[in-house]
Amino acid sequence: MIETKILLTECPDSTGLVAKITNICYKHQLNILKNSEFVENETKRFFMRTELEGIFNDQTLLADLQFTLPEGSSYQLKPKARKRIVILVTKEAHCLGDILMKTYYGGLDVEIAAVVGNHDSLRQLTERFDVPFYLVSHEGLTRVEHDKLLAEKIDQYNPDYIVLAKYMRVLNPEFVARYPNRVVNIHHSFLPAFIGAKPYQRAYERGVKIIGATAHFINNELDEGPIIMQNVINVDHTYTADAMMRAGRDVEKTVLTRALELVFDERVFVYQNKTIIL
């Protein structure tokens, strides 16, 4: 059966890598639909994304790559298919609403398996789109206890990715380690400025002239995970902190959905603490 898959290659740079990889694809009678590559000059690391069509024998294709590519290489062959996600929320609706709406009308090709909140505020919005909503309250629980319950609910759906759509709680290291490079967060600031809580208030107090938003993978350093997408808008002295926050919400939802498109299309390599996007 003819399928479409994406080959992701990362390895030490050397002469002729593109030719070696594409020749292996030709040997397997696979048609290259799209191809892009990049070399990180400081570390001489090579990245390549190859979209392929044909009849696949994954095991022999990956074995040929292992035999041909330099030591220290990694390669993944992923189906070009709709991703499955679980969304975590607190009380703010704009990012969740944007994802729900774009998914409903086909602007974002994803399966939303469930929405999980630590408050019940967004149940009605979620269920209007026929998506199940679950309350996993944090009341009376330690952070570790709550995150354990959260992970148990998420794992029932076996998602490809978890999306923090203004989920306003810090996740503990055990939770983060459970889903490496699979949790995408939207932060209401142009990182690394104004990490943590109340960035718009602090931006107002500082008199900034731009505000923005950052979508990133989470790690165990607060708001310092690998950045996927950022954007900014201009503001001036007439903006109050509340006006900045209202304007910032439009940036947040746009940045988050654009980042998700890139991640779901297998365009994002995580390298050290940054991303390569092809």
C-alpha positions as CSV (number, residue, x, y, z in Angstrom):
1,M,0.0,0.0,0.0
2,I,1.3,3.4,-0.9
3,E,1.9,5.6,2.1
4,T,3.4,9.0,2.9
5,K,6.0,9.2,5.7
6,I,8.5,11.7,7.0
7,L,12.1,10.8,7.5
8,L,13.8,12.9,10.2
9,T,17.6,12.7,10.2
10,E,20.1,14.3,12.6
11,C,23.8,13.5,12.5
12,P,27.3,14.9,12.5
13,D,27.9,16.9,9.3
14,S,30.0,15.3,6.6
15,T,30.4,15.5,2.8
16,G,27.7,14.0,0.7
17,L,25.0,13.4,3.3
18,V,22.1,14.6,1.2
19,A,23.2,12.4,-1.7
20,K,23.6,9.4,0.6
21,I,20.2,9.8,2.2
22,T,18.4,10.4,-1.1
23,N,20.1,7.5,-2.8
24,I,18.9,5.2,0.0
25,C,15.4,6.5,-0.7
26,Y,15.8,5.9,-4.4
27,K,17.1,2.4,-3.7
28,H,13.8,1.7,-1.8
29,Q,11.8,3.2,-4.7
30,L,10.5,6.0,-2.6
31,N,9.4,9.3,-4.2
32,I,10.7,12.4,-2.5
33,L,7.8,14.9,-2.2
34,K,9.7,17.5,-0.1
35,N,13.2,17.9,1.3
36,S,14.9,20.5,3.5
37,E,18.1,20.5,5.4
38,F,20.2,22.6,7.7
39,V,23.7,22.5,9.2
40,E,24.3,24.1,12.7
41,N,27.7,25.6,12.0
42,E,29.0,25.8,15.6
43,T,28.6,22.2,16.3
44,K,28.6,20.9,12.7
45,R,25.3,19.1,13.2
46,F,23.3,18.2,10.2
47,F,19.4,18.1,10.1
48,M,17.2,16.9,7.3
49,R,13.5,16.5,6.9
50,T,12.4,14.3,3.9
51,E,8.8,13.7,3.0
52,L,8.5,10.4,1.2
53,E,5.8,8.5,-0.7
54,G,5.8,4.8,-1.7
55,I,5.7,1.3,-0.3
56,F,7.7,1.2,2.9
57,N,9.8,-1.5,4.6
58,D,10.7,0.6,7.6
59,Q,13.1,-1.9,9.1
60,T,15.4,-2.3,6.1
61,L,15.2,1.5,5.3
62,L,16.4,2.4,8.8
63,A,19.0,-0.4,8.7
64,D,20.4,1.1,5.5
65,L,20.6,4.5,7.1
66,Q,22.3,3.1,10.1
67,F,24.9,1.4,7.9
68,T,25.5,4.5,5.8
69,L,25.4,7.5,8.1
70,P,28.1,8.6,10.5
71,E,28.4,7.4,14.1
72,G,26.2,9.4,16.4
73,S,23.3,9.7,13.9
74,S,19.7,9.5,14.8
75,Y,16.8,9.0,12.4
76,Q,13.1,8.5,12.7
77,L,10.4,7.5,10.2
78,K,7.0,8.9,11.1
79,P,3.7,8.5,9.4
80,K,2.2,11.7,7.9
81,A,-1.0,11.4,9.9
82,R,-3.3,13.5,12.1
83,K,-1.9,13.9,15.6
84,R,-3.8,13.2,18.8
85,I,-3.7,15.7,21.7
86,V,-4.9,16.3,25.2
87,I,-5.3,20.0,26.1
88,L,-4.7,21.3,29.7
89,V,-6.5,24.4,30.8
90,T,-7.2,26.6,33.8
91,K,-9.8,29.4,33.4
92,E,-8.7,31.5,30.3
93,A,-10.7,30.6,27.2
94,H,-9.0,32.3,24.3
95,C,-6.3,29.8,23.4
96,L,-8.6,26.8,23.9
97,G,-11.4,28.4,21.9
98,D,-9.0,29.2,19.0
99,I,-7.8,25.5,18.9
100,L,-11.4,24.2,19.1
101,M,-12.6,26.5,16.4
102,K,-9.8,25.9,14.0
103,T,-10.0,22.2,14.5
104,Y,-13.8,22.3,13.9
105,Y,-13.4,24.2,10.6
106,G,-10.4,22.3,9.4
107,G,-7.8,25.0,9.9
108,L,-5.9,22.8,12.3
109,D,-5.6,19.1,11.4
110,V,-5.6,17.5,14.8
111,E,-7.7,15.1,16.9
112,I,-8.5,16.6,20.3
113,A,-9.0,13.6,22.5
114,A,-9.9,15.5,25.7
115,V,-9.6,18.7,27.6
116,V,-8.5,18.5,31.2
117,G,-8.8,21.4,33.6
118,N,-7.9,22.1,37.2
119,H,-11.1,24.3,37.3
120,D,-14.4,23.6,35.8
121,S,-14.7,27.0,34.1
122,L,-14.2,25.8,30.5
123,R,-16.3,22.7,30.5
124,Q,-19.3,24.3,28.7
125,L,-17.1,25.7,25.9
126,T,-15.3,22.4,25.4
127,E,-18.5,20.3,25.3
128,R,-20.1,22.6,22.7
129,F,-17.5,21.1,20.3
130,D,-18.3,17.5,21.4
131,V,-15.0,17.2,23.1
132,P,-14.9,15.5,26.5
133,F,-13.9,17.7,29.5
134,Y,-12.5,16.3,32.7
135,L,-12.0,18.2,36.0
136,V,-8.8,17.1,37.9
137,S,-8.9,19.6,40.8
138,H,-5.8,20.6,42.6
139,E,-7.7,21.5,45.8
140,G,-6.2,19.8,48.9
141,L,-3.4,18.1,46.9
142,T,0.3,18.6,46.7
143,R,1.7,19.4,43.3
144,V,3.1,15.9,42.9
145,E,-0.2,14.3,43.9
146,H,-2.1,16.5,41.5
147,D,0.3,15.9,38.6
148,K,0.1,12.1,39.2
149,L,-3.7,12.2,38.8
150,L,-3.3,14.5,35.7
151,A,-0.9,12.0,34.1
152,E,-3.2,9.1,34.8
153,K,-6.0,10.9,33.0
154,I,-3.8,12.0,30.1
155,D,-2.4,8.4,29.6
156,Q,-6.0,7.0,29.1
157,Y,-5.9,8.8,25.8
158,N,-2.3,8.0,24.7
159,P,-1.8,11.4,23.0
160,D,1.0,12.3,20.7
161,Y,1.3,15.7,22.4
162,I,0.0,17.6,25.4
163,V,-0.9,21.3,24.9
164,L,-0.9,23.8,27.8
165,A,-3.5,26.3,26.6
166,K,-3.0,28.8,29.4
167,Y,-2.6,26.1,32.0
168,M,-1.5,28.2,34.9
169,R,0.3,25.7,37.0
170,V,4.0,24.6,37.1
171,L,4.4,20.9,36.4
172,N,6.7,18.8,38.5
173,P,9.9,17.2,37.1
174,E,8.4,13.7,37.2
175,F,5.6,14.8,35.0
176,V,7.9,16.6,32.6
177,A,10.2,13.6,32.3
178,R,7.2,11.4,31.4
179,Y,6.6,13.4,28.2
180,P,9.9,14.6,26.8
181,N,9.5,17.2,24.1
182,R,5.8,16.4,23.9
183,V,4.3,19.2,26.0
184,V,3.8,22.5,24.2
185,N,3.2,25.6,26.3
186,I,2.1,29.2,25.4
187,H,3.8,31.8,27.6
188,H,2.3,35.3,27.7
189,S,5.6,37.1,27.1
190,F,8.3,37.4,24.5
191,L,10.8,35.2,26.4
192,P,13.3,35.5,27.9
193,A,11.7,38.7,29.1
194,F,9.2,38.6,32.0
195,I,9.3,34.9,32.8
196,G,6.8,33.6,35.4
197,A,3.6,35.2,36.5
198,K,2.0,38.6,35.7
199,P,4.2,39.5,32.7
200,Y,1.8,42.2,31.4
201,Q,1.8,44.0,34.7
202,R,5.6,43.9,34.8
203,A,5.8,45.0,31.1
204,Y,3.5,47.9,31.9
205,E,5.7,48.9,34.8
206,R,8.8,48.7,32.6
207,G,7.2,50.8,29.9
208,V,7.9,48.4,27.1
209,K,7.1,49.3,23.5
210,I,6.5,45.7,22.3
211,I,4.7,42.8,23.9
212,G,4.6,39.3,22.6
213,A,4.0,35.6,23.2
214,T,6.2,32.5,23.1
215,A,5.3,28.9,22.3
216,H,7.8,26.4,23.7
217,F,8.4,22.8,24.8
218,I,8.5,22.6,28.6
219,N,11.4,21.4,30.6
220,N,12.3,21.7,34.3
221,E,13.4,25.3,34.1
222,L,10.5,27.7,34.4
223,D,9.7,29.1,30.9
224,E,13.1,28.2,29.5
225,G,12.2,25.2,27.3
226,P,13.1,25.1,23.6
227,I,11.3,27.9,21.8
228,I,9.1,26.9,18.8
229,M,7.4,30.2,17.8
230,Q,7.3,33.8,18.9
231,N,5.6,37.0,17.8
232,V,5.2,40.6,19.0
233,I,3.0,43.6,18.5
234,N,3.7,47.3,19.2
235,V,2.3,49.1,22.2
236,D,2.9,52.6,23.7
237,H,2.4,54.7,26.8
238,T,-1.4,54.8,26.4
239,Y,-1.8,51.1,27.1
240,T,-2.7,50.1,30.6
241,A,-1.6,46.7,31.9
242,D,-5.2,45.4,31.2
243,A,-5.1,46.8,27.6
244,M,-1.7,45.0,27.1
245,M,-3.2,41.8,28.3
246,R,-6.2,42.1,26.0
247,A,-4.0,42.8,23.0
248,G,-1.6,40.0,24.0
249,R,-4.3,37.4,24.0
250,D,-4.6,37.7,20.2
251,V,-0.9,37.2,19.9
252,E,-0.9,34.2,22.3
253,K,-3.5,32.2,20.4
254,T,-2.0,32.9,17.0
255,V,1.5,31.9,18.2
256,L,0.3,28.7,19.9
257,T,-1.7,27.4,16.9
258,R,1.2,28.2,14.5
259,A,3.6,26.4,16.7
260,L,1.3,23.4,16.9
261,E,1.1,23.3,13.1
262,L,4.9,23.1,12.9
263,V,5.1,20.4,15.6
264,F,2.3,18.3,14.1
265,D,3.9,18.4,10.7
266,E,7.1,17.0,12.1
267,R,9.1,20.2,11.2
268,V,10.6,20.8,14.7
269,F,13.9,19.2,15.8
270,V,14.9,19.8,19.4
271,Y,18.7,20.3,19.7
272,Q,20.3,21.2,23.0
273,N,17.9,23.8,24.4
274,K,16.7,25.3,21.1
275,T,14.8,24.2,18.0
276,I,15.6,23.7,14.3
277,I,12.6,24.2,12.2
278,L,12.6,22.8,8.6
